[in-house]
Amino acid sequence: MKLVIRYGLAALLIVLAIILLIPPFAASLIRQWSQSDVESRSVLAFNSALDEFTMLIDQHDSKKIVALFERMSLDEQLLAVGYCNEQGTLLYKTKETPKSFTCKEATLRKTPTFSTLRLGRLRLLVSSFPIAAAGARGHVVLLHDLALVEQRTAEARLWTIVVLVGVVFLAAAFATLVAILLARRWVHSLRRAINDVRLGGSGVMEASEAPPFAGEFRHLLRDLQLTNIPVDGPEVDWSPAMLRLVLTQKLPGAEVIVVSNREPYIHNREGAEIVVQTPASGLVAAIEPIMRACGGTWVAHGSGTADRETVDRFDRIRVPPDSPGYLLRRVWVNEEEQNGYYYGFANEGLWPLCHMAFVRPNFREHDWNEYKSINARYAQAVAGEAKRPDPIILVQDYHFALLPSLLRKKLPNATIITFWHIPWPNPEIFGICPWKEEIIAGLLGSSVIGFHTQFHCNNFLDTVDRFMEARTDREQSFVTFGNLESYIRPYPISIEWPPAGMKDQKPVPECRAAVRRRLGLAEHARLGVGIERFDYTKGIIDRLRAVDSFLVSHPEWRERFVFVQVAAPSRTKLASYSALQAEAAELAREINARHGNAFYQPIMLIIRHYEPHEIFELFRAADLCIVSSLHDGMNLVAKEFVAARDDQQGVLLLSTFAGASRELTEALIVNPYDSHSMVAAIEQALLMPIAEQRERMRLMREIVRLRNVYRWAGQMLLDAADLRKRRRIIQIMSRQQPPADLRMRSPAN
């Protein structure tokens, strides 16, 4: 019934609009037509008397001229006729000519003219016709009374209103009757569809009893149950321009703040010079293009040796250095705090806890206290950077689990989206953490909590269920904790398209030749690559052992296959990381001693940081790339390799334990713990026909192109827009301050 009333009111508004708009329009048409008719009659009257008037004017016979004018004015709409000479004097006129009328009131030109004139209560049409007789030159002026035109216009308006009101009310009555009948049937259909979906039925009805739109209702309800339907269709081409369009149209005037531990640009002093370095970080690779597209502020730890020298007095600097587009605000953390917050709790505690890579997590009270302190410092910095009471804050990764709830207290109207870049384990594993409740409560200060995959979302919901006094809604994937609602959404992260590292890249044959020349490889040697930072979750040791096993099983590939492993040093203060680096170096030496000689080394271990253009050149030169993560949230190296291969060749070996394997299904999916399957995959990659390589790579490149990092950010920003819109609606309806979060009715993915 409410629906009927709502549509009835809408129909009434339409009726009123019609009544208000159409009669004036009809009256205007009648006025224009009537006035045009008068003008035509004026022309006819003038033309009928033209010859006689010309003769009389040549004779200067004033009596006969006036008599002629009087005969012309017998027309019911012709009020008066007159003659103006060249000097603008009214020489001849009829008796009914208004006393106040002079030739100055008429428009006297070389061509016939028509103009309207108001004299007192009279509204006149003044027609002026030029005369060029032998005896004189001037204008014949005809004055028409427009009273009849006004009368016709008023009558037309009245009858239009009467007819419209009658027709509209008859139509409204009929439409209301039909709407009531249809509404009853639709409500019945909706109820049956809801019950059918709730009970898990097939929803099959007899044709005779199926109400209109029953199938559509049912499909809509089932769609709303899904949590992985994208907010954008496959036809949307996500790009920096599209991302800016989302901000402009969906979030006009919105302020975007990104928070991360790693900064996008590091200023280091090398001798007397200051150099800028881009860190080897998947997070930076993903977020930095977003900030270039959207602008805003990035709050991060200033870790470079020259970082303090390059900021202003507010600890800010505009970046990128070559084309500043956003603000970088640096937060300072001393060495002791870094050891506790970053190396201690974050990377010796949460990192191994979430990755399940069989490294024991260490939890120390001192580290936890530093972690809390740094999270509070970042909350203060972010609040200080916010220029609006309702910014969009994108909190990045496991370094800031407590930050969302701290920000919620300082900026209650902010839209806080936290993205957890690493896996989220099951409740049994996460239960190891002594401060699990505080971490979960901190995250639940977010408006939206994002993970790479739906599997990680499910693990988080299970963890909340196990340890918190909170209500979880698995159908719509949200958690109510206290008086706040947090939505749990999968946002598969990706890379920019086209990647910045592809800029100015030479063709693949030239890259291949340059890399082989630089590394001293034989021209006929097939090249495999692995690129990441040193981390025990990346499976570098297992990868090298797989290459060893491959050469043992297939000695015919000795001196024909070389594997280049580039690994940037990472977290070298931690014993597990320094031990990994030492183990990898020793293992590479053993493999080279076993299978190599003075001219051939099957393993080339390069321990240094590679810039993006170097990474993409190496990818373009390779025959295969191995991504053998033991556990990974997504792994962007796999997507970068695919993006680098615009020749549509090369083979990707991808761990089933990396989130990217859910999307890049055309890769050779491997289990890094199974050396035998790794060996088989390497052989398959080296022997794969070019046609098959191209087909696989074409499909993967299309996935990476469509699901790029702009889409990842766009999904989050669209969800932010949805939350803010609902907040405004509730605010208007309740006339109160908006709550911190409102329920999103449609899933984000």
KOLDOPA-789970 format. One line per field, with one value per residue (C-alpha): residue number from 0; residue in three letters; x, y, z. Coordinates in pm, whole numbers. Layout:
N
seq = (NUM;...)
type = (ALA;...)
xx = (X;...)
yy = (Y;...)
zz = (Z;...)
END
This chain:
749
seq = (0;1;2;3;4;5;6;7;8;9;10;11;12;13;14;15;16;17;18;19;20;21;22;23;24;25;26;27;28;29;30;31;32;33;34;35;36;37;38;39;40;41;42;43;44;45;46;47;48;49;50;51;52;53;54;55;56;57;58;59;60;61;62;63;64;65;66;67;68;69;70;71;72;73;74;75;76;77;78;79;80;81;82;83;84;85;86;87;88;89;90;91;92;93;94;95;96;97;98;99;100;101;102;103;104;105;106;107;108;109;110;111;112;113;114;115;116;117;118;119;120;121;122;123;124;125;126;127;128;129;130;131;132;133;134;135;136;137;138;139;140;141;142;143;144;145;146;147;148;149;150;151;152;153;154;155;156;157;158;159;160;161;162;163;164;165;166;167;168;169;170;171;172;173;174;175;176;177;178;179;180;181;182;183;184;185;186;187;188;189;190;191;192;193;194;195;196;197;198;199;200;201;202;203;204;205;206;207;208;209;210;211;212;213;214;215;216;217;218;219;220;221;222;223;224;225;226;227;228;229;230;231;232;233;234;235;236;237;238;239;240;241;242;243;244;245;246;247;248;249;250;251;252;253;254;255;256;257;258;259;260;261;262;263;264;265;266;267;268;269;270;271;272;273;274;275;276;277;278;279;280;281;282;283;284;285;286;287;288;289;290;291;292;293;294;295;296;297;298;299;300;301;302;303;304;305;306;307;308;309;310;311;312;313;314;315;316;317;318;319;320;321;322;323;324;325;326;327;328;329;330;331;332;333;334;335;336;337;338;339;340;341;342;343;344;345;346;347;348;349;350;351;352;353;354;355;356;357;358;359;360;361;362;363;364;365;366;367;368;369;370;371;372;373;374;375;376;377;378;379;380;381;382;383;384;385;386;387;388;389;390;391;392;393;394;395;396;397;398;399;400;401;402;403;404;405;406;407;408;409;410;411;412;413;414;415;416;417;418;419;420;421;422;423;424;425;426;427;428;429;430;431;432;433;434;435;436;437;438;439;440;441;442;443;444;445;446;447;448;449;450;451;452;453;454;455;456;457;458;459;460;461;462;463;464;465;466;467;468;469;470;471;472;473;474;475;476;477;478;479;480;481;482;483;484;485;486;487;488;489;490;491;492;493;494;495;496;497;498;499;500;501;502;503;504;505;506;507;508;509;510;511;512;513;514;515;516;517;518;519;520;521;522;523;524;525;526;527;528;529;530;531;532;533;534;535;536;537;538;539;540;541;542;543;544;545;546;547;548;549;550;551;552;553;554;555;556;557;558;559;560;561;562;563;564;565;566;567;568;569;570;571;572;573;574;575;576;577;578;579;580;581;582;583;584;585;586;587;588;589;590;591;592;593;594;595;596;597;598;599;600;601;602;603;604;605;606;607;608;609;610;611;612;613;614;615;616;617;618;619;620;621;622;623;624;625;626;627;628;629;630;631;632;633;634;635;636;637;638;639;640;641;642;643;644;645;646;647;648;649;650;651;652;653;654;655;656;657;658;659;660;661;662;663;664;665;666;667;668;669;670;671;672;673;674;675;676;677;678;679;680;681;682;683;684;685;686;687;688;689;690;691;692;693;694;695;696;697;698;699;700;701;702;703;704;705;706;707;708;709;710;711;712;713;714;715;716;717;718;719;720;721;722;723;724;725;726;727;728;729;730;731;732;733;734;735;736;737;738;739;740;741;742;743;744;745;746;747;748)
type = (MET;LYS;LEU;VAL;ILE;ARG;TYR;GLY;LEU;ALA;ALA;LEU;LEU;ILE;VAL;LEU;ALA;ILE;ILE;LEU;LEU;ILE;PRO;PRO;PHE;ALA;ALA;SER;LEU;ILE;ARG;GLN;TRP;SER;GLN;SER;ASP;VAL;GLU;SER;ARG;SER;VAL;LEU;ALA;PHE;ASN;SER;ALA;LEU;ASP;GLU;PHE;THR;MET;LEU;ILE;ASP;GLN;HIS;ASP;SER;LYS;LYS;ILE;VAL;ALA;LEU;PHE;GLU;ARG;MET;SER;LEU;ASP;GLU;GLN;LEU;LEU;ALA;VAL;GLY;TYR;CYS;ASN;GLU;GLN;GLY;THR;LEU;LEU;TYR;LYS;THR;LYS;GLU;THR;PRO;LYS;SER;PHE;THR;CYS;LYS;GLU;ALA;THR;LEU;ARG;LYS;THR;PRO;THR;PHE;SER;THR;LEU;ARG;LEU;GLY;ARG;LEU;ARG;LEU;LEU;VAL;SER;SER;PHE;PRO;ILE;ALA;ALA;ALA;GLY;ALA;ARG;GLY;HIS;VAL;VAL;LEU;LEU;HIS;ASP;LEU;ALA;LEU;VAL;GLU;GLN;ARG;THR;ALA;GLU;ALA;ARG;LEU;TRP;THR;ILE;VAL;VAL;LEU;VAL;GLY;VAL;VAL;PHE;LEU;ALA;ALA;ALA;PHE;ALA;THR;LEU;VAL;ALA;ILE;LEU;LEU;ALA;ARG;ARG;TRP;VAL;HIS;SER;LEU;ARG;ARG;ALA;ILE;ASN;ASP;VAL;ARG;LEU;GLY;GLY;SER;GLY;VAL;MET;GLU;ALA;SER;GLU;ALA;PRO;PRO;PHE;ALA;GLY;GLU;PHE;ARG;HIS;LEU;LEU;ARG;ASP;LEU;GLN;LEU;THR;ASN;ILE;PRO;VAL;ASP;GLY;PRO;GLU;VAL;ASP;TRP;SER;PRO;ALA;MET;LEU;ARG;LEU;VAL;LEU;THR;GLN;LYS;LEU;PRO;GLY;ALA;GLU;VAL;ILE;VAL;VAL;SER;ASN;ARG;GLU;PRO;TYR;ILE;HIS;ASN;ARG;GLU;GLY;ALA;GLU;ILE;VAL;VAL;GLN;THR;PRO;ALA;SER;GLY;LEU;VAL;ALA;ALA;ILE;GLU;PRO;ILE;MET;ARG;ALA;CYS;GLY;GLY;THR;TRP;VAL;ALA;HIS;GLY;SER;GLY;THR;ALA;ASP;ARG;GLU;THR;VAL;ASP;ARG;PHE;ASP;ARG;ILE;ARG;VAL;PRO;PRO;ASP;SER;PRO;GLY;TYR;LEU;LEU;ARG;ARG;VAL;TRP;VAL;ASN;GLU;GLU;GLU;GLN;ASN;GLY;TYR;TYR;TYR;GLY;PHE;ALA;ASN;GLU;GLY;LEU;TRP;PRO;LEU;CYS;HIS;MET;ALA;PHE;VAL;ARG;PRO;ASN;PHE;ARG;GLU;HIS;ASP;TRP;ASN;GLU;TYR;LYS;SER;ILE;ASN;ALA;ARG;TYR;ALA;GLN;ALA;VAL;ALA;GLY;GLU;ALA;LYS;ARG;PRO;ASP;PRO;ILE;ILE;LEU;VAL;GLN;ASP;TYR;HIS;PHE;ALA;LEU;LEU;PRO;SER;LEU;LEU;ARG;LYS;LYS;LEU;PRO;ASN;ALA;THR;ILE;ILE;THR;PHE;TRP;HIS;ILE;PRO;TRP;PRO;ASN;PRO;GLU;ILE;PHE;GLY;ILE;CYS;PRO;TRP;LYS;GLU;GLU;ILE;ILE;ALA;GLY;LEU;LEU;GLY;SER;SER;VAL;ILE;GLY;PHE;HIS;THR;GLN;PHE;HIS;CYS;ASN;ASN;PHE;LEU;ASP;THR;VAL;ASP;ARG;PHE;MET;GLU;ALA;ARG;THR;ASP;ARG;GLU;GLN;SER;PHE;VAL;THR;PHE;GLY;ASN;LEU;GLU;SER;TYR;ILE;ARG;PRO;TYR;PRO;ILE;SER;ILE;GLU;TRP;PRO;PRO;ALA;GLY;MET;LYS;ASP;GLN;LYS;PRO;VAL;PRO;GLU;CYS;ARG;ALA;ALA;VAL;ARG;ARG;ARG;LEU;GLY;LEU;ALA;GLU;HIS;ALA;ARG;LEU;GLY;VAL;GLY;ILE;GLU;ARG;PHE;ASP;TYR;THR;LYS;GLY;ILE;ILE;ASP;ARG;LEU;ARG;ALA;VAL;ASP;SER;PHE;LEU;VAL;SER;HIS;PRO;GLU;TRP;ARG;GLU;ARG;PHE;VAL;PHE;VAL;GLN;VAL;ALA;ALA;PRO;SER;ARG;THR;LYS;LEU;ALA;SER;TYR;SER;ALA;LEU;GLN;ALA;GLU;ALA;ALA;GLU;LEU;ALA;ARG;GLU;ILE;ASN;ALA;ARG;HIS;GLY;ASN;ALA;PHE;TYR;GLN;PRO;ILE;MET;LEU;ILE;ILE;ARG;HIS;TYR;GLU;PRO;HIS;GLU;ILE;PHE;GLU;LEU;PHE;ARG;ALA;ALA;ASP;LEU;CYS;ILE;VAL;SER;SER;LEU;HIS;ASP;GLY;MET;ASN;LEU;VAL;ALA;LYS;GLU;PHE;VAL;ALA;ALA;ARG;ASP;ASP;GLN;GLN;GLY;VAL;LEU;LEU;LEU;SER;THR;PHE;ALA;GLY;ALA;SER;ARG;GLU;LEU;THR;GLU;ALA;LEU;ILE;VAL;ASN;PRO;TYR;ASP;SER;HIS;SER;MET;VAL;ALA;ALA;ILE;GLU;GLN;ALA;LEU;LEU;MET;PRO;ILE;ALA;GLU;GLN;ARG;GLU;ARG;MET;ARG;LEU;MET;ARG;GLU;ILE;VAL;ARG;LEU;ARG;ASN;VAL;TYR;ARG;TRP;ALA;GLY;GLN;MET;LEU;LEU;ASP;ALA;ALA;ASP;LEU;ARG;LYS;ARG;ARG;ARG;ILE;ILE;GLN;ILE;MET;SER;ARG;GLN;GLN;PRO;PRO;ALA;ASP;LEU;ARG;MET;ARG;SER;PRO;ALA;ASN)
xx = (0;287;417;81;65;418;341;8;185;431;143;-24;294;308;-57;13;317;108;-167;87;298;67;-203;52;213;-125;-214;118;49;-300;-160;109;-141;-396;-134;-3;-358;-391;-63;-189;-514;-308;-109;-431;-591;-286;-247;-618;-592;-237;-317;-594;-385;-85;-304;-459;-127;7;-299;-260;-637;-655;-1036;-1038;-733;-907;-1221;-1017;-866;-1212;-1331;-1027;-1090;-1437;-1257;-1350;-989;-854;-879;-722;-519;-277;-3;337;553;931;973;774;463;121;-51;-365;-550;-894;-1121;-1050;-678;-571;-480;-153;-36;235;462;736;537;568;873;936;1174;1227;1047;708;736;508;538;320;239;48;-137;-324;-559;-514;-271;-207;-34;129;185;404;422;662;514;723;477;563;404;545;737;626;458;100;41;-235;-333;-499;-670;-534;-824;-967;-631;-621;-977;-892;-581;-775;-1040;-775;-603;-932;-1048;-704;-708;-1060;-979;-645;-793;-1067;-838;-570;-808;-978;-636;-521;-829;-777;-403;-461;-703;-457;-168;-360;-437;-79;69;-127;0;358;359;238;511;779;674;685;1025;1168;1038;1170;1521;1518;1427;1674;1405;1431;1159;975;609;328;288;-72;18;346;287;455;828;843;1156;1317;1244;1399;1714;1755;1730;1983;2221;2199;2310;2639;2940;3168;2963;3169;3022;3149;3082;3347;3284;3423;3774;3937;4209;4337;4075;3797;3918;3914;3564;3449;3586;3430;3085;3044;3260;3269;3501;3610;3945;4151;4417;4633;4815;5098;5424;5627;5662;5644;5962;6270;6534;6878;7207;7487;7797;7720;7410;7051;6900;6538;6456;6129;6111;6062;5711;5398;5194;5375;5347;4971;4892;5127;4943;4618;4758;4893;4545;4345;4574;4534;4776;4989;5098;5397;5715;6008;6286;6543;6868;6780;6405;6418;6623;6367;6042;5899;5839;5517;5706;5546;5680;5504;5569;5644;5964;5934;5562;5420;5061;4999;5132;5358;5345;5625;5597;5918;5995;6323;6530;6404;6042;6109;6260;5952;5668;5791;6053;5910;5533;5447;5712;5806;5451;5171;5360;5445;5112;4913;5132;5147;5490;5604;5802;5711;5560;5713;5497;5666;5498;5752;5687;5311;5346;5555;5297;5019;5226;5308;4948;4843;5111;4980;4625;4737;4917;4621;4378;4614;4623;4245;4102;3742;3544;3456;3768;3806;4095;4258;4450;4703;4812;4889;5111;4798;4547;4463;4450;4087;3930;4170;4074;3705;3731;3908;3709;3371;3231;3528;3486;3764;3857;4123;4293;4478;4746;4845;4635;4402;4439;4170;4060;4274;4592;4497;4408;4783;4811;4786;4620;4382;4075;4243;4354;4010;3842;4086;4003;3630;3659;3669;3374;3500;3768;3912;4102;4240;4005;3667;3845;4031;3703;3546;3842;3804;3431;3506;3767;3524;3264;3511;3664;3438;3102;2980;2704;2813;2584;2733;2463;2566;2917;2917;2996;2816;3047;2925;2722;2935;2894;3199;3164;3396;3474;3714;3912;4168;4460;4645;4891;4848;4776;4983;5261;5502;5788;5686;5755;6035;6090;6256;6107;6135;6422;6627;6553;6651;6980;7060;6993;7195;7483;7476;7455;7699;7450;7484;7249;7090;7030;6669;6607;6391;6348;6222;6199;6101;6249;6407;6126;6062;5701;5816;5947;6288;6464;6201;6235;6612;6576;6321;6572;6831;6593;6505;6870;6920;6617;6687;7063;7009;6908;7245;7413;7079;6879;6973;6763;6814;6686;6674;6608;6618;6747;6463;6431;6793;6780;6565;6751;6505;6560;6938;6948;6729;6962;7266;7092;6991;7345;7491;7231;7302;7672;7600;7375;7625;7904;7692;7569;7795;8144;8380;8155;7810;7631;7269;7175;7245;7152;7144;7101;7015;6723;6596;6422;6090;6239;6504;6240;6029;6329;6423;6063;6059;6383;6268;6119;5949;5884;5844;5628;5643;5499;5442;5157;5073;4785;4801;5157;5186;5507;5293;5077;5381;5530;5205;5184;5542;5476;5313;5458;5217;5495;5658;5516;5414;5455;5232;5191;4845;4901;4921;4599;4686;4622;4247;4259;4548;4416;4595;4931;5087;4956;5211;5252;5593;5611;5597;5937;5825;5536;5763;6011;5730;5601;5947;5982;5630;5708;6032;5863;5535;5453;5445;5077;4982;5197;5021;4674;4747;4921;4646;4381;4593;4678;4310;4242;4524;4416;4052;4117;4388;4475;4239;3950;4070;4071;3754;3561;3665;3583;3243;3171;3281;3041;2761;2823;2836;2520;2329;2465;2330;1991;1960;2075;1806;1537;1623;1741;2019;2394;2479;2592;2945;2844;2536;2455;2542;2251;2446;2768;3087;3223)
yy = (0;236;165;254;577;667;614;792;1098;1081;1064;1362;1565;1473;1581;1914;1964;1895;2134;2406;2365;2268;2545;2829;2650;2612;2974;3087;2892;3045;3396;3346;3205;3485;3757;3603;3607;3978;4050;3868;4066;4384;4297;4218;4547;4746;4567;4615;4997;5045;5154;5394;5542;5595;5784;6001;6081;6198;6425;6547;6491;6479;6431;6127;5984;6009;5859;5570;5517;5520;5249;5036;5072;4913;4577;4466;4424;4732;5021;5305;5395;5682;5819;5939;6147;6128;6377;6148;6370;6209;6387;6180;5962;5817;5938;5633;5695;5730;6088;5983;5797;5965;5843;5802;5508;5319;5143;5313;5119;5049;4715;4630;4594;4468;4566;4566;4880;4949;5283;5303;5004;4934;4671;4736;4570;4847;4755;4994;4981;5207;5414;5559;5765;6041;6303;6197;5933;5796;5506;5384;5280;5035;4997;4666;4611;4287;4252;3966;3791;3815;3682;3383;3316;3321;3089;2849;2838;2771;2494;2333;2317;2174;1904;1813;1787;1562;1336;1318;1237;967;821;851;671;390;371;364;76;-115;-33;-164;-490;-529;-432;-708;-959;-830;-839;-1196;-1274;-1107;-1295;-1626;-1541;-1446;-1766;-1968;-1820;-1846;-2216;-2281;-2394;-2399;-2143;-2332;-2228;-2337;-2098;-2028;-1913;-1731;-1358;-1091;-1044;-1341;-1468;-1124;-1092;-1428;-1360;-1022;-1172;-1441;-1182;-977;-1284;-1307;-1125;-1151;-973;-676;-330;-260;-454;-605;-330;-61;38;131;390;698;902;664;680;1059;1041;827;1086;1375;1223;993;1170;1538;1732;1417;1417;1096;1000;687;543;290;201;205;540;562;768;744;1018;880;1061;916;1121;1483;1397;1310;1032;921;551;367;78;-283;-315;-463;-224;79;-57;-84;236;486;493;551;856;991;960;1089;1325;1362;1286;978;937;703;636;852;593;753;902;1234;1228;1494;1723;1719;1791;2130;2241;2035;1718;1725;1698;1689;1380;1226;1428;1463;1553;1634;1519;1446;1518;1282;1336;1161;1021;976;653;608;291;149;206;55;-255;-308;-194;-296;-568;-704;-721;-667;-886;-1138;-1166;-1091;-1174;-1538;-1579;-1486;-1656;-2002;-2060;-2275;-1998;-1960;-1619;-1432;-1210;-986;-737;-467;-503;-484;-161;-6;-120;53;367;397;332;617;843;772;841;1183;1252;1148;1355;1651;1611;1585;1909;1785;1614;1326;1220;886;712;407;222;-21;-350;-531;-256;-60;-304;-63;251;232;242;521;723;657;837;1137;1152;990;1083;953;666;427;146;-90;-325;-624;-704;-1042;-1355;-1384;-1724;-1941;-1883;-2165;-2006;-1647;-1754;-1786;-1407;-1291;-961;-1102;-927;-584;-635;-743;-457;-213;-337;-319;58;46;115;-154;-420;-556;-877;-1024;-1323;-1435;-1716;-1462;-1275;-1597;-1662;-1315;-1362;-1698;-1530;-1256;-1522;-1715;-1438;-1131;-1032;-916;-1001;-1130;-1131;-1375;-1315;-952;-994;-737;-730;-523;-443;-196;55;29;-185;-300;-455;-738;-735;-908;-664;-853;-611;-566;-346;-37;-83;-15;-53;236;-11;-68;293;318;-60;-191;-478;-824;-944;-639;-691;-1055;-966;-692;-916;-1205;-973;-812;-1146;-1324;-1589;-1798;-1701;-2046;-2069;-2068;-1824;-1861;-1577;-1513;-1163;-1065;-951;-1202;-1346;-1698;-1681;-1647;-2002;-1902;-2203;-2444;-2281;-2328;-2690;-2746;-2619;-2852;-3148;-3052;-3061;-3393;-3546;-3381;-3349;-3269;-2915;-2846;-2554;-2492;-2355;-2076;-1954;-1592;-1517;-1147;-1089;-753;-764;-724;-700;-804;-717;-1025;-1352;-1551;-1317;-1297;-1676;-1715;-1497;-1693;-2026;-1917;-1805;-2134;-2342;-2154;-2228;-2599;-2624;-2442;-2670;-2978;-2884;-2603;-2549;-2266;-2144;-2230;-2145;-2273;-2043;-1670;-1523;-1141;-987;-623;-391;-378;-67;-117;-70;-334;-578;-545;-577;-903;-1028;-954;-1145;-1457;-1778;-1855;-1697;-1891;-1752;-2022;-1849;-2076;-1846;-1509;-1267;-1192;-1161;-886;-1024;-1276;-998;-786;-1073;-1110;-734;-726;-979;-776;-1033;-1283;-1534;-1675;-1914;-1835;-2101;-1987;-2125;-2245;-2072;-1724;-1527;-1451;-1818;-1752;-1511;-1626;-1975;-2008;-2017;-2351;-2386;-2560;-2678;-2544;-2813;-3084;-3092;-3355;-3141;-2834;-3026;-3139;-2782;-2645;-2906;-2834;-2461;-2511;-2742;-2552;-2462;-2093;-2113;-2245;-1983;-1709;-1840;-1868;-1531;-1357;-1470;-1374;-1033;-962;-1046;-819;-540;-546;-612;-353;-151;131;-113;-227;128;214;-63;71;430;328;152;465;667;424;453;831;854;635;837;1157;999;883;1224;1399;1154;1160;1525;1408;1372;1076;749;644;364;251;-76;-121;-299;-421;-625;-453;-738)
zz = (0;75;-272;-424;-221;-328;-694;-653;-519;-804;-1052;-882;-918;-1286;-1328;-1162;-1380;-1692;-1581;-1504;-1817;-2106;-2082;-2103;-2395;-2572;-2498;-2644;-2962;-2994;-2935;-3199;-3449;-3389;-3414;-3735;-3864;-3783;-3959;-4269;-4263;-4234;-4545;-4736;-4631;-4739;-5073;-5158;-5113;-5240;-5598;-5497;-5216;-5447;-5692;-5419;-5257;-5593;-5619;-5259;-5212;-4831;-4807;-5033;-4854;-4516;-4669;-4804;-4459;-4299;-4538;-4458;-4083;-4115;-4054;-3700;-3595;-3773;-3529;-3726;-4037;-4083;-4307;-4189;-4422;-4453;-4166;-3932;-3920;-3905;-4200;-4240;-3989;-3915;-3638;-3414;-3412;-3043;-2960;-2802;-3113;-3319;-3595;-3331;-3190;-3520;-3664;-3998;-4221;-4591;-4554;-4399;-4021;-3745;-3380;-3070;-2877;-2554;-2528;-2201;-2192;-2560;-2685;-3054;-3345;-3551;-3917;-4119;-4503;-4701;-4989;-5274;-5483;-5727;-5505;-5172;-4974;-4640;-4458;-4429;-4066;-3968;-3600;-3508;-3172;-3019;-2773;-2978;-2970;-2590;-2571;-2788;-2580;-2251;-2390;-2522;-2181;-2001;-2233;-2233;-1853;-1849;-2104;-1941;-1592;-1721;-1920;-1652;-1371;-1577;-1662;-1301;-1175;-1423;-1353;-977;-1014;-1229;-991;-691;-869;-992;-656;-485;-734;-717;-337;-350;-602;-390;-79;-262;-412;-70;87;-206;-177;202;185;-95;-339;-713;-748;-1022;-1051;-1273;-1565;-1469;-1120;-1190;-1124;-1337;-1267;-1027;-1198;-1188;-817;-749;-951;-785;-438;-521;-667;-348;-153;-339;-204;-506;-772;-902;-872;-1223;-1537;-1763;-2014;-1781;-1882;-1551;-1587;-1402;-1589;-1482;-1123;-1132;-1280;-988;-746;-939;-988;-690;-431;-526;-299;-112;67;26;283;251;553;519;689;365;190;-190;-231;-10;-5;78;98;-110;-47;-121;-325;-232;-445;-466;-446;-505;-255;-361;-224;-373;-161;-299;-654;-609;-416;-583;-920;-730;-553;-880;-1026;-727;-539;-163;118;188;551;591;788;679;662;430;552;383;443;715;492;211;400;500;858;864;760;414;61;-275;-489;-737;-774;-1153;-1156;-809;-780;-414;-65;131;508;689;1041;1238;1423;1610;1599;1928;1829;1487;1645;1860;1634;1289;1327;1650;1669;1301;1136;1402;1531;1284;963;1042;1224;913;653;806;652;945;1112;1478;1559;1853;2074;2331;2565;2483;2108;2166;2362;2083;1828;2023;2063;1691;1590;1820;1665;1316;1431;1551;1224;1007;1212;1174;796;758;622;635;911;676;480;305;482;321;593;449;597;918;1062;1162;1304;1590;1376;1250;1597;1703;1396;1454;1788;1635;1309;1376;1034;835;589;689;450;582;339;482;224;370;431;729;897;1047;1410;1548;1419;1495;1848;1915;1937;2301;2197;1939;2084;2075;1715;1596;1786;1626;1278;1347;1372;990;764;529;581;256;183;-138;-154;-26;157;373;432;557;787;937;997;1163;1383;1491;1568;1779;1989;1994;2138;1800;1553;1212;911;663;405;360;505;781;1151;1413;1701;1958;1760;1445;1135;940;596;497;125;-117;-331;-544;-568;-896;-1085;-1301;-1668;-1862;-1604;-1556;-1595;-1957;-2050;-2309;-2308;-2621;-2824;-2669;-2896;-2799;-2429;-2463;-2628;-2374;-2071;-2211;-2292;-1946;-1760;-1987;-2101;-2413;-2694;-2708;-2329;-2210;-1927;-1617;-1365;-1016;-873;-519;-191;44;251;374;248;-115;-147;-284;-131;-265;-608;-619;-506;-782;-1040;-888;-912;-1269;-1379;-1198;-1372;-1708;-1749;-2119;-2008;-1849;-2023;-2197;-1902;-1660;-1369;-1255;-906;-817;-447;-272;87;334;714;753;1124;1179;1222;1009;714;736;775;465;259;374;306;-45;-128;-3;-189;-514;-475;-419;-725;-943;-821;-894;-1242;-1360;-1486;-1560;-1843;-1713;-1388;-1377;-1086;-1090;-752;-767;-422;-479;-543;-902;-1034;-1219;-1567;-1487;-1363;-1677;-1905;-1731;-1755;-2129;-2177;-1989;-2122;-1793;-1455;-1130;-848;-580;-273;25;131;-21;-14;-388;-529;-787;-939;-1127;-1271;-1357;-1558;-1752;-1810;-1939;-2214;-2488;-2729;-2568;-2505;-2195;-1934;-1575;-1306;-1019;-669;-576;-239;-395;-427;-791;-877;-831;-1128;-1348;-1404;-1741;-1560;-1474;-1118;-894;-535;-422;-153;-421;-591;-843;-972;-985;-1203;-1434;-1463;-1553;-1826;-1954;-1967;-2160;-2413;-2448;-2811;-2900;-3000;-2655;-2483;-2675;-2600;-2227;-2210;-2410;-2160;-1859;-2003;-2056;-1690;-1568;-1803;-1691;-1322;-1282;-974;-1075;-1061;-717;-588;-778;-604;-265;-358;-496;-167;15;-201;-121;252;242;33;276;564;408;345;705;825;623;732;1101;1111;1341;1314;1089;1242;1168;931;742;578;213;48;-253;-228;-333;-538)
END
